[in-house]
């Protein structure tokens, strides 16, 4: 088969690699129908995650068709259409019993495109397939379904739920990329008073307004007003930039929540000298994807309008072009970039 192979910082290629096979009895092999490029993939390409070794097939989000299953896979059979979760779950360890699949201690967690070959390929081996996939209803479009692999669960679990968004809250999202915009969409389900987007890109601020933000501005006056005034109840850091986290600490009210979603590629300074007296709760987290079944039902019944998040579609063999467009999203207007089987 062919796949997108990482060759070290700044170097990727669409190359021939060995076909994936069943290695463990809980594995499945899935033919990839759609996958995406994630901000974490860009961090890998920049060399921010040295644990990802040269020769790795990248990608950790996919939708596809099961073509083979191991003898201990009981919930799937060849021909099933599935959503492949970005994190794998053994289903046996304590974190998995607690539905914290991103912290799996039985060989799962974030391994696809990290410790084992990933989804930006024609086929992918999916470990612990019974616990790491979800059946895709035929009525759910590919571009919507692929958002359930990581983006929507991350927005809900790490942003909205960890941030304790509730009715009447003022919610600020710093970073209007795909996961930030998804956070705004999911937060709307909880009847906040205001949802405010902050970003440096005019194109992404316009996208935030289309996704339902009540205000969308570059950092400056809005943050200053929140800092000097009552502050925001919930601030979600979705940019992954150290400066974004500093903005969050300025915007949050006393007793408020800061939920960190973005993956920093550089060290981030925590100014406890100014935060310790504000009773602020700061949360971080690796997505669990335990919320995927609930989010899937919301999508099926039209309660979560997120289709505009997928702005660009490429054939799988144009994965390198997709990376280029996605990496310049602030100017290209790219939000979520989908790769599809031709």
Steps between C-alpha positions, in 0.01 A plus 500: 500500500596868499507731801629832628837425660686729742875520432599741775431869565370675189498187280206285393424297188216298347678166472451128459504312833412151614130418526378491862410157635334359810773492765286439809167317525323824602613682183301601196623625164299791360502635146517877544222692325573836665763636736617846604803707586513606865690779671695230685619367163648844432679487835648164398613642166665792678693261725312595818429133585833316481340175616353467149773327303593527135318241290171538686175524302325809633135565588263402780149585373312289246177360365504184295389144429610199700675249274639252754460428872696298754350197671425693821309781327130440568320826417624547145507303179636571151284750316410708806542875462681640806639814657854434626559688826817702536577315824500124545351325803594156627171486694659319796714745700378736772496813280298314236253382766468867597447593132823700494624325188769756423684381813473129415773298672442179306679602182253761374470877532626719218699246302372536141739718302715526811628165625354290218410575139200725458204583283637718218524192285294272279462250786561513876536239774274592790595348837227407750249542221190418708574792736669740258244530221138608466257388232423775250132531405454507123317834527802671658720666234871418499605858574274514806599153615873569491451791743391241758841334494655779705391861441149488646585276800796725579286812479239350731710301748805724540340836424132511592479229766833568671425871482163441669309713246150572628190711431565874508878468482731726305728268304818618330680274252858602423587354160237464228645198326299180450494390863431853624207538260371157599518609864280799421245278325483250787496774765183636339318186619541627859332841449790734581426872511783585260758312296802710404768394251853640512748445217759688296358383166220702340391194300463292813315776683254508211463122530431541872212737425360249250523231771294716736747706703340811650826691462824425315803725545876511495661514846477849638197697608277200572760332720577831673131555577465150641819539702392834646136398539321190626701257288386186318352201680678255269803560281611226260857505372481348151794664325785298644706818528662615827365849438152352471523356849608840637190654339287238673640589840419866436145438379377254766300625797571418861366152562488427127636214291782481247477188282814431298441317173785627282820297472792732581812455291700719736529547877215695657540724805242467777487827693382369836611824664200669338261204491526346847250738658234469224369150586547402136466138389737398219438171321690315231443162345545237234168434330329174598245483214256343747246763395503395134171299509313797650652747254421264214131509589506880511644504149250244372207710614638836388559642848866583440562695176872443439518419128660844426809388691620293202609765253741313271501147358793325332557155358706280730798509268508880534561484874813716476296774329240472777772556761617810315152652483415408861829637636412840353139494616512858627547623142358213293175493697545128563334363809468123495667342197362161395683235298281257308554179311486584129 
